[in-house]
Amino acid sequence: MACHRSTRSTALRPQSAFLLAVLIIVLQISSAAAFNVSYLQGCPEYNNVTSLDLWFKQLVGPIPPEIGKCTALVSLNLSVNFAISGQIPPEIGRLSNLRVLKLASLSKLEGPIPPELGNLSQLEELDLSSIYSLSGPIPTELCQLSNLQKLALPNTNLSGPIPDCLSNLPQLKELDLSGAWGLHRSGQTLGLVSRLTNLTSLKLSNASIAEFGQARMLSTLDLTNNRLTGAIPPELSNITTLTSLELSNNQLSGPVPALANMPMLRRMKLDSNNLSGLIPPFGTLSGLNLLNLSSNQLSGMIPSEFSKLRNLGSLDLSYNSLQGPVTPLTNFSRSGLLYLQHNELEGPIPPNFFVGKAGVDLSHNRFSGAIPAEVGKMSTKSTLGLPYLLLDLSSNDLSGSPPLELQQLPLLSQLNLSNNNLSGSFRIGPFVRDGTFSLLLDFSNNGPLAMLPGTNFSGLQIVALPNLTSRDPPLIAPDLRLLQLSGAGATNGNLDLSIVPASCPYVTYSRPVSHITFWGACTSSTGCLVNLVGTGAKLSRSTRKTVCLNRISVFLEGDPPTLQFPLGSPLSPYLNNSRGPYFFNDSRFIDKIDLGPGGVAYTGVGFARVQAGNLCGNPEAKTVVAVAYGVFSGLVLLSSLGWWIAARSGFLMKTGSSSGQNFILTLALYMWGLVSGLLPWADLATDIAVVADIWGVWSAWVVLGAILAPYLISAACIACVWWVDPTPNSIWKARFKWVWFADVTDAYPPTPLGKLPAWRYPLALASLPEAAAAVVVYDVIGFLDRVGFHLRWGADVYTLRPYSDLRAQLELILRSIPQALFQSVLYLLGSSRSTRIYIDQHTFTLSIAVSLLSILVQFNLLLKETLESKLPVATIMRRRFLAANCRPCLMKSAGEAGEEFESVNEKVVP
């Protein structure tokens, strides 16, 4: 910064913009003088500002070297400004009056510690902690700071030896070099601690416990995260002034020493080591307030002498192999936190065990019996002064009903009673949520638990229950964000979530389910999510349709996000998987969840983004359609080749003979006729299923129109026949005669139909409803005709083959071909925003396959007739359309019929 005096506004150079931009807003002044812009331009003339505190002010850019001209500064704090970059300017060494320099947690700062800092002869506190890119050695010039009382260089990238001259700092009381793994001790450093006679707090990395046995004045010894090995040396008992001993997260082994000669000890943390054996009595450590022996290999029972530790406010013995009852801990009247989880403790929970406690965790043990009613006497008024309560009794063998006294604990932040044998009924809540701490309740994996009237989940963000039923009252849970259900007692595969509040967007379920009844959030702008990963759920068609047409997502496979619950933290709970975190306060968090490469889900059209494996979009549709049409094309070519070979070999000329050598071929053609008669009906049935599947949207009318078109044209033909050539011989008076397939002769050409008189058009139109019903009758008779049962009036036998050929041709052109193409397009689009319909894979693939098969059969019938008659395809199709008289045609027969059926093709009956 340019520090010259000016009476008018002048532009600062870029390197000065840092201080100018932020000091105007956030400078804290410790002297009587007022701060103004003119001071920034004239530090030497206005040196009455002595304190500059810009802690956590979101400052950006490098520290300007001009700050070295502000020599009046006594205290400078730029800590926790993560965007400050560059290096520590050596000009700070000019601040001769500086006593406090704090540059902690400037994560973008880099480079070495300037040796010029050794010129700050008045400096009492130097804090450069958590500057991760701070590199190089500790300058020996720092040993000149004779007034230095606190030196903090933890969590840095410093390297080289720890200067032995630090022992020349007579006033040094606090030394923190922890987490600086690049530092190493020289042979002369062993006596460093013993020469620092005023040292009260020591935190080191790459240290050895044996070095500190002579440090008689130490009150704090913190060697956490030091990779220490071996046993805890007895020399520690010589440090009688020690009030805090922290050796956590090392590799220490052997027994826990009694440490009987440390009457001033208040805190002892030996957690996360490999310590084994019994817990010593610790009866003489009457002033102990915090004891943490968790995550070791300790065994045996809790010593009875623990009852003498009256001042113990926090005890953590979790993650060991302790056994037996917990009676020595029943008189901890001042204890606020009691963590005993993941041991082998057993027996009933003593009634007064919870009195006055702020947090109790007995999870993953063998406690049995009922939960004492005294649980309602937990209190936040413990010595720790916590603003919330914690109770975790999960994964034990507790039975009975959750006590109603839980209602007396509105400040519970975590209540976990899961994985027990609880049953009966419960009533809880409401809970107090002040917007600072997250709340969790877990009753999952128990017996049947019924909610009593008055149950109120208000204040809870996370709730886990055994199950929900339609008989339960609607959940009162306006703050709920995630509901976990273990599915206890569920046997029918139905999941009714209708009572879940609309404020909850996320439900997880741990049992296989087929049908889901959704809740209010699923119709809101946020949408909802049901996590069924790992259950092997197979959703019903109705559920899939509901999901795919709404703002709903159901996860089936992949990497599901797990709940992250920062207990006792201002952070809200959130979801997290290998793809990142997902926050409930993000209205689009469901859209953003990524299940990974193996993800499979049904994700509705209401979301902007869906999973890569979204089953609503039919991800395999392209492959299925390509295979279907590929097989169809191959069969068309193969059958064409077969008919050509048959024609060339003369087989087609022999199919009318009844000789034994052609019986098999004739029978095959007979069966082929049956199949060709049934396929249009099967095709019609699948198209009707498609209409029912997509009813209510525009595309349903396209499919329905294709179904009705050939049907209505056929009805019109029948009505015209009725009024062109009315005759008393009614089809309703006909009888049936069996004629073997091989004896049937060609019924073409039928007698042409006359012209309908104009005055009969209204009559034909009026008879369309009856004609429409007659189409069904004619279709049935046409199929019987294919089987061999022909109409007979007296001695004359007739066939409906021209009518059947017309119907087949109309169905082929107006329904089968258009529907195969249209439904294929819909199937490829899937249940998407472009269609707004639900495309059921089974329904559509079956309909497309049957349509293609029907087209294939009609193609073969047409090809066979072309080869037999030697007529072009166009001529045959034209002849079928011209034969639209829909009347039975007299046929000729051979064999037993003899002369009874001579050529009488001119006879027709309407």
Residue pairs with C-beta under 8 A, 6 or more apart in sequence:
1 12
1 15
1 16
1 18
1 19
1 20
1 40
1 41
1 43
1 64
1 66
1 67
1 69
2 12
2 13
2 16
2 41
2 66
3 41
3 42
3 43
3 44
3 66
3 69
3 70
4 41
4 42
5 38
5 41
5 42
5 45
6 38
6 41
6 42
7 38
9 37
10 41
12 20
12 41
15 62
15 64
15 65
15 66
16 64
16 66
17 61
18 59
18 60
18 61
18 62
18 63
18 64
19 40
19 64
19 66
19 67
20 37
20 40
22 54
22 57
22 59
23 35
23 40
23 52
23 54
24 37
24 40
25 57
26 54
26 57
27 35
27 49
27 52
27 54
28 51
28 52
28 53
29 35
29 49
29 51
30 49
30 50
30 51
30 74
30 75
31 48
31 49
31 50
31 51
32 48
33 46
33 48
33 49
35 49
38 46
39 46
39 49
43 66
43 69
43 70
43 71
43 72
44 69
44 71
47 70
47 71
47 72
48 72
49 70
49 72
49 73
50 72
50 73
50 74
50 75
50 97
51 73
51 74
51 75
52 70
52 73
52 75
52 76
52 77
53 75
53 77
54 77
54 78
54 81
55 77
55 78
55 79
55 80
55 81
55 102
56 79
56 80
56 81
57 81
58 81
58 83
59 78
59 81
59 83
59 84
60 83
60 84
61 83
61 84
61 85
61 86
62 84
62 85
62 86
62 87
62 89
63 78
63 84
63 86
63 88
63 89
63 92
64 89
65 89
65 90
65 91
66 91
67 76
67 89
67 91
67 92
67 95
68 89
68 91
68 92
68 93
68 94
68 95
69 91
69 94
70 95
71 94
71 95
71 96
71 97
72 97
73 95
73 97
73 98
74 97
74 98
74 99
74 100
75 98
75 99
75 100
76 92
76 95
76 98
76 100
76 101
76 102
77 100
77 102
78 84
78 102
78 103
78 106
79 102
79 103
79 104
79 105
79 106
79 127
80 104
80 105
80 106
81 105
81 106
82 105
82 106
82 107
82 108
83 108
84 106
84 108
84 109
85 108
85 109
85 110
86 109
86 110
86 111
87 109
87 110
87 111
87 112
87 114
88 103
88 109
88 111
88 113
88 114
88 117
88 128
89 114
90 114
90 115
90 116
91 116
92 98
92 101
92 114
92 116
92 117
92 120
93 114
93 116
93 117
93 118
93 119
93 120
94 116
94 119
95 120
96 119
96 120
96 121
96 122
97 122
98 120
98 122
98 123
99 122
99 123
99 124
99 125
99 147
100 123
100 124
100 125
101 117
101 120
101 123
101 125
101 126
101 127
102 125
102 127
103 109
103 127
103 128
103 131
104 127
104 128
104 129
104 130
104 131
104 152
105 129
105 130
105 131
106 131
107 130
107 131
107 132
107 133
108 133
109 131
109 133
109 134
110 131
110 133
110 134
110 135
111 133
111 134
111 135
111 136
112 134
112 135
112 136
112 137
112 139
113 128
113 134
113 136
113 138
113 139
113 142
113 158
114 139
115 139
115 141
116 141
117 123
117 126
117 139
117 141
117 142
117 145
118 139
118 141
118 142
118 143
118 144
118 145
119 141
119 144
120 145
121 144
121 145
121 146
121 147
122 147
123 145
123 147
123 148
124 147
124 148
124 149
124 150
124 171
125 148
125 149
125 150
126 142
126 145
126 148
126 150
126 151
126 152
127 150
127 152
128 134
128 152
128 153
128 156
129 152
129 153
129 154
129 155
129 156
129 176
130 154
130 155
130 156
131 155
131 156
132 155
132 156
132 157
133 157
134 153
134 156
134 157
134 158
135 156
135 157
135 158
135 159
136 158
136 159
136 160
137 158
137 159
137 160
137 161
138 153
138 158
138 160
138 162
138 163
138 166
138 183
140 163
140 165
142 148
142 151
142 163
142 166
143 163
143 165
143 166
143 168
143 169
145 169
146 168
146 169
146 170
146 171
147 171
148 169
148 171
148 172
149 171
149 172
149 173
149 174
150 172
150 173
150 174
150 175
151 166
151 169
151 172
151 174
151 175
151 176
152 174
152 176
153 176
153 177
153 180
154 176
154 177
154 178
154 179
154 180
154 203
154 205
155 178
155 179
155 180
156 179
156 180
157 180
157 182
158 180
158 182
158 183
159 182
159 183
160 182
160 183
160 184
161 183
161 184
161 185
161 186
161 189
162 177
162 183
162 184
162 185
162 186
162 189
162 192
164 186
164 188
164 189
164 192
166 172
166 175
166 192
166 196
167 191
167 192
167 195
167 196
169 196
170 197
170 198
171 198
172 196
172 198
172 199
173 198
173 199
173 200
173 201
174 199
174 200
174 201
174 202
174 220
175 196
175 199
175 201
175 202
175 203
175 204
176 201
176 202
176 203
176 222
177 183
177 203
177 204
177 205
178 203
178 204
178 205
178 222
178 223
178 224
178 225
178 226
179 205
179 225
180 205
181 205
181 206
183 205
183 206
184 206
185 206
185 207
190 211
192 211
193 199
193 202
193 211
193 212
193 214
193 215
193 218
194 214
194 215
196 215
197 217
198 217
199 215
199 217
199 218
200 217
200 218
200 219
200 220
200 241
201 218
201 219
201 220
201 221
201 222
202 212
202 215
202 218
202 220
202 221
202 222
203 220
203 222
203 223
203 224
204 223
204 226
205 225
205 226
206 226
206 227
207 223
207 226
207 228
208 228
209 223
209 228
209 232
209 233
209 235
209 236
209 247
210 233
210 235
212 218
212 221
212 235
212 236
212 239
213 233
213 235
213 236
213 238
213 239
214 238
215 221
215 239
216 238
216 239
216 240
216 241
217 241
218 239
218 241
218 242
219 241
219 242
219 243
219 244
219 264
220 242
220 243
220 244
220 246
221 236
221 239
221 242
221 244
221 245
221 246
222 244
222 246
223 246
223 247
223 250
224 246
224 247
224 248
224 249
224 250
224 269
225 248
225 249
225 250
226 247
226 250
227 250
227 251
228 247
228 250
228 251
228 252
229 250
229 251
229 252
229 253
230 252
230 253
230 254
231 252
231 253
231 254
231 255
232 247
232 252
232 254
232 256
232 257
232 270
232 275
234 257
236 242
236 245
236 257
236 259
236 262
237 257
237 259
237 260
237 261
237 262
238 261
239 262
240 261
240 262
240 263
240 264
241 264
242 262
242 264
242 265
243 264
243 265
243 266
243 267
244 265
244 266
244 267
244 268
245 259
245 262
245 265
245 267
245 268
245 269
245 270
246 267
246 268
246 269
247 269
247 270
247 273
248 269
248 270
248 271
248 272
248 273
248 292
249 271
249 272
249 273
250 272
250 273
251 273
251 274
252 270
252 273
252 274
252 275
253 273
253 274
253 275
253 276
254 275
254 276
254 277
255 275
255 276
255 277
255 278
255 280
256 270
256 275
256 277
256 279
256 280
256 293
256 298
257 280
258 280
258 281
258 282
258 284
259 265
259 268
259 280
259 282
259 285
260 284
260 285
262 285
263 284
263 285
263 286
263 287
264 287
265 285
265 287
265 288
266 287
266 288
266 289
266 290
267 288
267 289
267 290
268 285
268 288
268 290
268 291
268 292
269 290
269 292
270 292
270 293
270 296
271 292
271 293
271 294
271 295
271 296
271 316
272 294
272 295
272 296
273 295
273 296
274 296
274 297
275 293
275 296
275 297
275 298
276 296
276 297
276 298
276 299
277 298
277 299
277 300
278 298
278 299
278 300
278 303
279 293
279 298
279 300
279 302
279 303
279 317
279 322
280 303
281 303
281 305
281 306
282 288
282 291
282 303
282 305
282 306
282 309
283 303
283 305
283 308
283 309
285 309
286 308
286 309
286 310
286 311
287 311
288 309
288 311
288 312
289 311
289 312
289 313
289 314
289 383
290 312
290 313
290 314
291 309
291 312
291 314
291 315
291 316
292 314
292 315
292 316
293 316
293 317
293 320
294 316
294 317
294 318
294 319
294 320
294 339
295 318
295 319
295 320
296 319
296 320
297 320
297 321
298 317
298 320
298 321
298 322
299 320
299 321
299 322
299 323
300 322
300 323
300 324
301 322
301 323
301 324
301 325
302 317
302 322
302 324
302 326
302 328
302 329
302 345
303 328
304 328
305 328
306 312
306 328
306 329
307 328
307 329
307 330
307 331
309 332
310 331
310 332
310 333
310 334
311 334
312 332
312 334
312 335
313 334
313 335
313 336
313 337
313 382
313 383
313 384
314 335
314 336
314 337
314 338
314 384
315 329
315 332
315 335
315 337
315 338
315 339
316 337
316 339
317 339
317 340
317 343
318 339
318 340
318 341
318 342
318 343
318 361
319 341
319 342
319 343
320 342
320 343
321 343
321 344
322 340
322 343
322 344
322 345
323 343
323 344
323 345
323 346
324 345
324 346
324 347
325 345
325 346
325 347
326 340
326 345
326 347
326 349
326 350
326 353
326 362
327 350
329 335
329 338
329 353
330 350
330 352
330 353
332 338
332 357
333 355
333 356
334 356
334 382
334 383
335 356
335 357
335 382
335 383
336 356
336 357
336 358
336 359
336 382
336 383
336 384
336 386
337 357
337 358
337 359
337 360
337 382
337 384
337 386
337 390
338 357
338 359
338 360
338 361
339 359
339 361
340 361
340 362
340 365
341 361
341 362
341 363
341 364
341 365
341 392
342 363
342 364
342 365
343 364
343 365
344 365
344 366
345 362
345 365
345 366
345 367
346 365
346 366
346 367
346 368
347 367
347 368
348 367
348 368
348 369
348 370
349 362
349 367
349 369
349 371
349 372
349 393
349 398
350 372
351 372
351 373
351 374
352 374
353 360
353 372
353 374
354 360
354 372
354 374
354 375
354 377
354 378
354 391
355 374
355 377
355 378
355 379
356 377
356 378
356 379
356 381
356 382
357 378
357 379
357 382
358 378
358 379
358 380
358 382
358 384
358 386
358 388
358 389
358 390
359 386
359 389
359 390
359 391
360 378
360 390
360 391
360 392
360 393
361 390
361 391
361 392
362 392
362 393
362 396
363 392
363 393
363 394
363 395
363 396
363 416
364 394
364 395
364 396
365 395
365 396
366 396
366 397
367 393
367 396
367 397
367 398
368 396
368 397
368 398
368 399
369 398
369 399
369 400
370 398
370 399
370 400
370 403
371 393
371 398
371 400
371 402
371 403
371 417
372 403
373 403
373 405
374 405
375 391
375 403
375 405
375 406
375 409
376 403
376 405
376 406
376 407
376 408
376 409
377 408
378 389
378 391
378 409
379 389
380 386
380 387
380 388
380 389
380 411
386 568
387 411
387 434
387 436
387 437
388 411
388 412
388 413
388 437
388 568
389 409
389 411
389 412
389 413
390 412
390 413
390 414
390 567
390 568
391 409
391 412
391 414
391 415
391 416
392 414
392 415
392 416
393 416
393 417
393 420
394 416
394 417
394 418
394 419
394 420
394 442
395 418
395 419
395 420
396 419
396 420
397 420
397 421
398 417
398 420
398 421
398 422
399 420
399 421
399 422
399 423
400 422
400 423
400 424
401 422
401 423
401 424
401 425
401 426
401 449
402 417
402 422
402 426
402 428
402 443
402 449
404 426
404 427
406 412
406 415
406 426
406 428
407 427
407 428
407 429
409 415
410 429
410 430
410 431
410 432
410 459
411 431
411 432
412 431
412 439
412 441
413 437
413 438
413 439
413 440
413 567
413 568
414 439
414 440
414 441
414 565
414 567
415 428
415 440
415 441
415 442
416 440
416 441
416 442
417 442
417 443
417 446
418 442
418 443
418 444
418 445
418 446
418 464
418 486
419 444
419 445
419 446
420 445
420 446
421 446
421 447
422 443
422 446
422 447
422 449
423 446
423 447
423 448
423 449
424 449
424 450
425 449
425 450
425 451
425 452
426 443
426 449
426 450
426 451
426 452
426 455
427 451
427 452
427 453
427 454
427 455
428 441
428 455
428 456
428 457
429 455
429 456
429 457
429 458
429 459
429 460
429 476
430 456
430 457
430 458
430 459
430 476
431 439
431 457
431 458
431 459
431 460
432 459
433 439
433 458
433 459
433 460
433 461
433 479
436 570
437 568
437 569
437 570
438 461
438 462
438 565
438 566
438 567
438 569
438 571
438 572
438 573
439 459
439 460
439 461
439 462
439 479
440 460
440 461
440 462
440 463
440 565
440 567
440 573
441 457
441 460
441 462
441 463
441 464
442 462
442 463
442 464
442 484
443 449
443 464
443 465
443 466
444 464
444 465
444 466
444 484
444 485
444 486
444 488
444 510
445 466
445 486
445 488
446 466
446 488
447 466
447 488
448 466
448 467
448 488
448 489
449 465
449 466
449 488
450 472
451 472
451 473
453 473
455 473
455 476
456 476
457 463
457 475
457 476
457 477
457 479
457 480
458 476
458 477
458 478
458 479
459 479
460 477
460 479
460 480
461 479
461 480
461 481
461 482
461 572
461 573
461 584
462 480
462 481
462 482
462 484
462 563
462 565
462 573
463 475
463 477
463 480
463 482
463 483
463 484
464 483
464 484
464 485
464 486
465 483
465 484
465 485
465 486
466 485
466 486
466 487
466 488
466 489
467 485
467 486
467 487
467 488
467 489
467 490
468 485
468 496
468 497
468 499
468 500
469 496
470 496
470 498
470 499
470 517
472 499
473 499
474 499
474 501
475 483
475 499
475 500
475 501
476 501
477 501
477 503
477 504
478 501
478 503
479 503
480 500
480 501
480 503
480 504
481 503
481 504
481 505
481 506
481 573
481 584
482 504
482 506
482 507
482 508
482 563
482 573
482 575
482 584
483 500
483 504
483 506
483 507
483 508
484 507
484 508
484 510
484 563
485 495
485 507
485 508
485 509
485 510
486 510
486 511
487 495
487 509
487 510
487 511
487 513
490 511
490 513
493 512
493 513
493 514
493 515
494 513
494 514
494 515
494 516
494 517
495 509
495 513
495 515
495 516
495 517
495 530
496 517
497 507
497 516
497 517
497 518
497 519
497 530
498 517
498 518
498 519
499 519
500 507
500 519
500 520
500 521
501 519
501 520
501 521
502 519
502 520
502 521
502 524
503 521
504 519
504 521
504 528
505 521
505 526
505 527
505 528
505 529
505 584
505 589
505 590
506 528
506 529
506 531
506 575
506 584
506 590
507 528
507 529
507 530
507 531
508 530
508 531
508 532
509 530
509 531
509 532
509 535
510 534
510 535
511 535
512 535
512 536
512 537
512 538
513 532
513 535
513 537
513 539
514 537
514 538
514 539
514 540
514 543
515 539
515 540
515 542
515 543
516 530
516 539
516 543
516 546
516 547
516 554
518 528
518 546
518 550
518 552
519 528
521 527
521 528
522 528
522 550
522 551
522 552
523 550
523 551
524 551
525 551
525 587
526 551
526 587
526 590
527 550
527 551
527 552
527 553
527 590
527 591
527 604
527 606
527 607
528 551
528 552
528 553
528 590
529 552
529 553
529 554
529 555
529 590
529 593
530 552
530 553
530 554
530 555
531 555
531 560
532 554
532 555
532 556
533 555
533 556
533 557
533 558
533 560
533 595
534 560
537 554
537 556
539 547
539 554
539 602
541 840
543 554
544 602
544 615
544 616
544 838
544 840
545 838
545 840
546 552
547 553
547 554
547 602
547 603
547 604
547 616
548 602
548 603
548 604
548 605
548 616
548 831
548 838
548 839
549 604
549 605
549 831
549 836
549 837
549 838
550 604
550 605
550 606
551 604
551 606
551 607
552 602
552 603
552 604
552 606
553 590
553 593
553 601
553 602
553 603
553 604
553 607
553 610
553 611
554 601
554 602
554 603
555 593
555 595
555 599
555 600
555 601
556 600
556 601
556 602
556 615
557 595
557 598
557 599
557 600
557 601
557 613
558 595
558 596
558 598
558 599
558 600
558 601
558 611
558 613
559 577
559 578
559 579
559 595
559 596
559 598
559 599
560 577
560 595
561 575
561 576
561 577
561 582
561 593
562 575
562 576
562 577
563 573
563 574
563 575
564 573
564 574
564 575
564 576
564 581
565 573
566 572
566 573
572 583
572 584
572 585
573 584
574 581
574 582
574 583
574 584
575 581
575 582
575 583
575 584
575 589
575 593
576 582
577 593
577 594
577 595
577 596
578 596
579 593
579 594
579 596
580 594
582 589
582 592
582 593
583 589
586 592
588 608
590 607
591 607
591 608
591 609
592 609
594 611
595 601
595 611
595 613
597 612
598 613
599 611
599 612
599 613
600 611
600 613
600 615
601 610
601 611
601 613
601 614
601 615
602 614
602 615
602 616
603 610
603 611
603 614
603 616
603 617
604 616
604 831
605 616
605 831
605 832
605 833
605 836
610 616
610 617
612 619
613 619
616 830
616 831
616 832
616 838
617 830
617 831
617 832
618 624
618 827
618 828
618 830
618 831
618 839
618 841
621 827
621 828
621 830
621 841
622 828
624 827
624 845
625 824
625 827
625 828
625 848
628 824
628 845
628 848
628 849
628 852
629 824
629 852
632 852
632 855
632 856
635 856
636 856
636 859
639 856
639 859
639 860
639 863
640 863
643 652
643 860
643 863
643 864
643 867
644 867
646 652
646 867
647 867
651 665
652 864
652 867
652 868
654 662
654 665
655 662
655 665
655 666
655 669
655 742
656 742
656 745
657 666
657 742
658 666
658 740
658 742
658 743
658 895
666 741
666 742
669 741
670 741
670 742
673 741
673 786
674 786
674 787
675 857
676 786
676 808
676 857
676 858
676 861
677 782
677 783
677 786
677 787
677 804
678 783
679 850
679 853
679 854
679 857
680 807
680 808
680 811
680 816
680 854
681 779
681 783
682 850
682 854
683 811
683 815
683 816
683 819
683 847
683 850
683 851
683 853
683 854
684 707
684 811
684 815
686 843
686 846
686 847
686 850
686 851
687 703
687 706
687 707
687 815
687 819
687 847
687 851
688 707
689 843
689 846
689 847
690 703
690 819
690 823
690 843
690 844
690 847
691 700
691 703
691 704
691 707
693 838
693 839
693 840
693 843
693 844
694 700
694 703
694 826
694 837
694 838
694 839
697 835
697 836
697 837
699 822
699 826
699 835
699 837
700 837
702 822
703 819
703 822
703 823
706 814
706 815
706 818
706 819
706 822
707 815
709 810
709 814
709 815
710 807
710 810
710 811
710 813
710 814
710 815
711 772
711 775
712 768
712 772
713 810
713 814
714 775
714 778
714 806
714 807
714 810
714 886
715 768
715 771
715 772
715 774
715 775
716 764
716 768
716 771
717 806
717 884
717 885
717 886
718 771
718 774
718 775
718 778
718 886
719 764
719 765
719 767
719 768
719 770
719 771
720 753
720 756
720 764
721 753
721 885
721 886
721 887
721 910
722 764
722 767
722 771
722 910
723 756
723 757
723 760
723 763
723 764
723 767
724 753
724 754
724 755
724 756
724 760
724 885
725 753
725 754
725 887
725 910
726 910
727 909
727 910
729 793
729 909
729 910
731 777
731 781
731 791
731 888
731 909
731 910
733 793
734 791
734 792
734 793
734 798
734 888
734 909
735 791
735 792
735 793
736 784
736 789
736 790
736 791
736 792
737 789
737 790
737 791
737 792
737 797
738 788
738 789
738 790
739 788
739 790
739 797
739 893
739 897
740 788
740 895
741 788
743 893
743 894
743 895
743 896
743 897
744 790
744 799
744 891
744 893
745 891
745 892
745 893
745 894
746 891
747 799
747 801
747 802
747 889
747 890
747 891
747 905
748 801
748 802
748 879
748 883
748 889
749 879
749 883
749 905
750 802
750 883
750 885
750 887
750 889
750 905
750 908
751 885
751 889
751 905
751 906
751 908
752 882
752 885
753 884
753 885
753 887
756 764
778 800
778 803
778 807
778 886
779 807
781 791
781 800
782 800
782 801
782 803
782 804
782 807
785 791
785 799
785 800
785 801
785 804
786 804
790 797
790 798
790 799
790 891
791 797
791 798
791 799
791 800
791 888
791 909
792 798
793 909
795 900
796 890
796 901
796 904
796 907
797 890
797 891
797 893
797 897
797 901
798 888
798 889
798 890
798 891
798 909
799 888
799 889
799 891
800 888
800 889
801 889
802 880
802 883
802 885
802 889
803 886
803 887
803 888
805 880
805 883
806 880
806 881
806 883
806 884
806 886
808 858
808 861
809 858
809 877
809 880
809 881
811 854
812 854
812 855
812 858
816 851
816 854
816 855
816 858
817 851
817 855
819 847
819 851
820 848
820 851
820 852
820 855
823 844
823 847
823 848
823 851
824 848
826 835
826 837
826 839
826 844
827 839
827 841
827 844
827 845
827 848
829 835
829 839
830 839
831 837
831 838
831 839
862 873
862 876
862 877
865 871
865 876
866 872
866 873
866 876
869 876
871 879
885 908
887 908
887 909
887 910
888 908
888 909
889 905
889 908
890 904
890 905
890 906
890 907
890 908
891 901
891 905
892 901
892 902
892 903
892 904
892 905
893 900
893 901
894 901
